Structures are given as C-alpha cells and as structure tokens.
C-alpha cells in the first residue's frame, strides 16, 4: 500500500469525519466524502470549512457523492451507530475491495459487522478522542486542542499510514490489543454518556452532586472490561473524569438536547451484553439506561 498520496473515502463527513477529511485534503490527499444528497451537493459547491482551535480556519475542496463508485486506499467510517445500517448502502463491497477500513464509532459490535460486510477489506478497530461538531453541511467546528486516533494495527505494517495521518495533523497511536483499544474508550464513555444524559448535567455537576452514583457505575464498567480481557481500573477512569473540564458534555447528552437518536444500544447496550456474558452484575448501569428515555427532552 503506497502512502505517499492516498485516496481516502469518508463515510459520514460530520464533526469527526469532516475534520479528518479536511485535514487529509489539506495535506494533499484525494478525499471523497460520502453523504446524503444535500450534504454532498454542499461539499461539491463549497468544500469543507474548518474552524479549529488547533489548526486554524481553512477551507479545502473535496470530492463528494452519495455512493462509492471507485476503489480507495482507506475508508473512514464516521457515522453514528444509529445511522450505520443505512450509511453502509453507500459503500458497495465489490467496489471497496481490499481497502483499509477505519471505523471510529462508539461501542464494540460494529467491528464484526463491518468485517462481515466487507470480507476483502482490512477492518481495523479504532477510536477517536476529539471535540468536533458539524454546524452546517460542510462546516466543522473543532473545539479541542487534539484529534487523536487509537488503532488496533501492527506497527510493522501500518506505521506508514500512521505517519501519513500524523503529517496531516492527527494524533495516532498503534496498539496490538484490539480488545483494549475498544474497552479503554467504552469503559469511560459509558458512565460519562449515561450520567450526563440522565441528569442533564455537565461533568462538573456529575462528579460533585452525583459522585456516589458515578463511583458505582465506574466500578461496574471497569469490572465488565476486566472480565472481557481489558486491563481497566475504576481508579484510572475516575482520575480521567476528574481531569475533564467541568463544563464538558457528552455527545449523547447533546443528541438528547437536540432530540436526535441516542446511541444507547452501542454504548450502554454493549456494556450490559458483555456483563451478562461474563456474569458481572451491573444494576446501576441498567437503571441509568432504563431512565434515560424518560429523562431526555
């Protein structure tokens, strides 16, 4: 796989996908965004505009369409889990072929789904840490000083791709343990998303007014992660939570405020399914999940 100039497709050019697409296009790679008619038309007409606290403000042209019509080197899948089944119709498996597929979705189950959908491709488990929002079709606000990818991929094989992404302005870490990559994020994200959404509260409020519940849910999630084979400790998760800006909100909370579909199954559902598989009791997490539909606007 040549990495001097990549042809990259981005399925779902929203906050995360739009930022990745724009950075790669600015670095000189050929980028094709796959989206609905309205978004694709806006991208063809005006390109991608990014307003970033780290990368500045810039606009870059990209290709855009509703369906992948030619092979690419790499496909980023950056839709939310709630939109994944419909979005995958935009990527015919026979067109994609042996590309590298990098899904940056929450949860666990999407990796197996993508491998079954694209048997000739190399699907890498991956996560992203970033605060980026699509404010309008083709317009991205990047409000964190980082955009960090963690990929489960062998260093010897994927070091050139990682370096290419770093040169474009993304942070990249390669790890051998796929299970650890996915659970490291989910074990923090599930308590963060569920508690902020259930209580309609920012991080600071959760870790003060609802600290006892936070400690319980962190302990449950860490226990499930360890049973699943990932080295996760509740004390480590709490330390990360306590370092978060007090005004931070989860993306699930923002989706609830905007009356958008919530990724409850991908996030809480994944934890609870793993808990049942390994016989770990998770009553506090289950109560949060049950309460969120009534708590959401």
N, C-alpha and C positions, 0 to 999 in steps of 0.2 A: 504494500500500500504506500503510494507516494504521498508525502505530507508537505511537499513544497508549496503546492496550491491545491486546496481541497475543494471539491464540490459538495456542498452541505445542504441538506434539507432540514427545515424546522417545522414540525407539525404542531401548530398552535403558537403563533407569534404574539402571545400576550406579554405579561410583565417579564417573566423569566425568559421565554423563548424569543421575544422581541429584542431583549438586551443581548442575548447570545448571538442572535442573527446579525444585529447591528455591529457588534464588536468584530465578528468574523468578516463581515463585508468591509468594514473599515480597514481591516488588516490585509485585504486584497484577495480574499477567497470568494468563490462563486457561491452565492447563497440564494436558495429558493424557499420561500415561505408558503406553506400550505394552510389554507384557511377558507372560510366561507366567502361567498361572492362579494359581500360588501367590504370585508377587510382586505381581500385580495385586490379589489379594484383600488382601494385607498393606497395600498402599498405600491402598486404599479404607477399610480399617479404622483404620489408624493414621497415615496420611500419611507424609511424608518427614521423617526426623530427621537433622539435620546437626550434627556436632561438628567445628568448624573452628578452626584456629589463627588465622585471619584474620577470619572472620565471626561467631565465637562459636558458641554452641549454640542451636539453634532447631528447631521442628517446624512444618511447614506442611501443610495439606490439599491434595491434588491429585486430579484425576480419574484413573482407571486402567481399562484394559481390555486385551483380547488382540488386538483388531483396530481399526484406524481406521475410524470409521463416519460421520464428517462432515469437511468441509474444514477446514484450518487455514491460518494465515498462514505459519508456519515449522515445518519438521520438522528436528530434530536427530537424526542417525543416530550413535549412540554405542555400538553393539555392537562386538565384536572381529571381525576379518575371518573368523575361523573359524566364527562364528555368523551371518554376514551373509546367506547364501542363505536359510536358514530364517526369519530375522527379517523379511526383506522380504515374506514372505507376509502379514505383519500390516498391510501398507500397500497397499491396492488403488490402482492408478494412477488409476483414474477417480474415486476419492474424493479423493485428494490434489490432483489438478488442478494449477493454476498456482502452487503454493506455492513458497517459497524453501526449498531443501534444503541443510542444512549438515552434511556428513559429517565426523566427527572420528575417522577411522580411520587406522591406520598404513599406509604403502605408497603406491602410485600407481594401481593398476588399478581400485580401487573407484569412482573418479570417472566413468570411461567406463561402467562397469556401471550406475551409478545414472542416468546420463543416458539410457541405452537403456531402462531400466526405467520411468522417469518422464519421457516426452518433453515433456509440457506444463509441467513444473516448471523452476525455475531452480536448477540444482545448482552450488553454489559450492565450489571446492576449499578445504579448511581444515585447520588443525592446532591442537592444544591442548598447552599446557605446564602440567601440574598434577600433584600427587600427591594422589590421592583414591581411596579404597577402599570398596567395599561390604562392610560387616562382617556384615550380615544383610539380608534383604529390607526395603527402606525405610530402612536405616540407613547413613549415609555418614560416613566419617572423612576430613576434608580436612586434610592434614598439611603442606602447603606454604603459604607466605605469598602465593601468587599462583595465579591460574587465568586464563591468558592465551590468547586465541584469535587466530589469524592467518588472515585470509580473503582469497582472491583475488576482489576485487569492486571495481567502480568507486566511487570516493569520492562522486561526484555522486549516484549512485543509492542507495547503501547507507549513507551517513552517518547517516540517521535510525535505521536498525536498529542500527548500531554504537553510537550514543549510548544507545539503549534498553538494550542489553546492558551497557554501562558503568554505567548508572544502577542496574542490578541487582547490580553488584559484580564483573563480569567485566572483565578487560583485553582490549581489542580493537585490532588493527592491521589496516587495509585496505591491500592491495597490488595492483598491476595485473598482476604477473607470476605466473601460476598455477604455472608450472614451478618458479620459485624458491621459492614457498611450500612446495611438496611436497618438493623436494630439500633445502631448508635443514634440515628436520627429519629426513628419511630418512638423509642423509649423516652425521648424528651418531648417530641412533638405531641404525642397523645395526651399527656397531662396538660401541657400548655394550651392546646387547642380546646380540649374539653372544658377545662376550668374557666378560661377566659370567655368562652362562648356561653357556658351555662350561667355564669354570674354576670355576664355583660360587663366585664371589668377588665381593666388593663393589668399588666404584670404586677405593678406595684401593689395594687389592691388585692390581687390574689395571694401574694406572698405575705401579706400582713393580715387582712381580715379572714382569709380562708386558708391560713397556713397549715392547720391541723389536717384539713382535707387534702391539701397539696402533698404533705408528707406521706399520707396514706396511699394516694394514687401513685406517687413516685415509687414507693416501695413495691406496690403491686406490679407496676410495669417493669421495674428492674428485675423482679423475681421471674416474670414471664420471659424476659430477654435472656436471662441466665439459663433457664430451663431449655430455651431454644438454641443454646450454644454460644451466645454472645456475651463477652465479658463486660457487663454493665452493672454499676453500683449506684444505689439510690443517692448516696452522699455526693457522688460526682455530678449527677443530674441536678441536685439541689444547688450545688455551687454554681453551675451554669445558669440556672434560673435566677439565683440571687444577683448575678452579674448583669442580667438583662436590664436595659433602660426601663424605668418604672412606667413609662407611658406606652410601652410596646403592646401591640395587639396581635393576636394570631390571625392568619389568613382566613381560618374558619369563622372567627368572630366577625371579620369584615364581610364575609359572604353572608352571614346571618343578618347583619345590619342592612345589607343591600337586598335581602330576600332572594339570594341566589341559592342554588342547590348546595348542600353541605356534603363534604367528604367523610361522612360518619362511618360508612362501611369500610372505606380504605384505611382509616386511621384507627378508630375505636374497634371496629369490627375485626380488623387484623389482630389486634391485641387479644380480644376476647376469644377468637377462634384458636389462637396459639395457647391461651390459658387452658381452654378445655382439652386441647390435645395433650398437654403436659400435666394436667391435673392441678393447676395453680388457682387458688381462689382469688377472685378479683371483684368483690361485691361493690366497692366504692366506684370503680371504673364503670361497672354495669349500671349503677344508679345514675351516674352522670350521663351516660348515653341515653338512658330512658327519659331523663328530664329535659334534654336539650330541645326536642321539638316543641314542647310547651313553653320553653324559655325564649326561643327565637322569636323575633318580631313577626 
